[in-house]
Amino acid sequence: MFKAELSDPNILKTSFDAISSIVDEVQIQVDSEGMRLDALDRSHITFVHLELHKELFDEYECDEPEKINIDTEELMKVLRRAKAGDRLRITSDDANLILTFEGEATRQFKIRLIDIEYETPQPPEIGYETEFEVPFSLLKDAIADIDIFSDKITFKVDEEKFIVSATGEFGDATVEYYHGGKIKEPARSVYSLDKIREMLRADRFSETATINLGNDMPLKLTLKMPDDMGELSFLLAPRLEAEE
């Protein structure tokens, strides 16, 4: 038996707003410790990982581990129906994921489970020399600035600054942020702006983004909830300039 309750559905809503823009279907694994998923988009460019620990939920019960295969777009359609003040109850049966919103009225939605024929991907192990933190709002604003001129974005970090830049046919844009971290090795990589924009739809998950960066290496972007109650992270393959 699996049952979970949340007084604020927004944490699921913001998580799957990002996830549904990246992958069409996921396998949510639930056990006594909480919920988890790992997924890779069809183009094998973005890997996404989500953990929601049992401490996040107002009530949480899972007698036996379950695997819940779900279409992310269908799940997001339901989560968008959450209203301010709603309490969310999540359960499952053999054929459905069941979401119940309890507020002014009680509204129940049954989302059909799907068949997933592939094994859930495992996150690749990548060693990074460089890690620093950036306010999420600043990162999101920087992406909007870069979007004026280009569909690709350069991330660069040195001992003092994190630099986001782009060069386009009609102009250039640069955003600099003094990160205050201890950087062992300067790093630089180029990424798809659209792919990063998908990740940043999870704007209610955390106020801070942790970035791992290397030279022409995948970008690792990690969002963590307070008190280690949840984590949402992404790995994005670089756009190698030789391919341009």
Secondary structure, DSSP 8 states (H G I E B T S, - for coil): -EEEEES-THHHHHHHHHHHHH-SEEEEEEETTEEEEEEE-TTS-EEEEEEEEGGGSSEEEESS-EEEEEEHHHHHHHHTT--TT-EEEEEE-SSEEEEEEESSSEEEEEEE-----S----------SEEEEEEHHHHHHHHHHHTTT-SEEEEEE-SSEEEEEEE-SS-EEEEEEE-----SS-EEEEEEHHHHHHHTT-TTS-SEEEEEE-TT--EEEEEE-GGG-EEEEEEE----GGG-
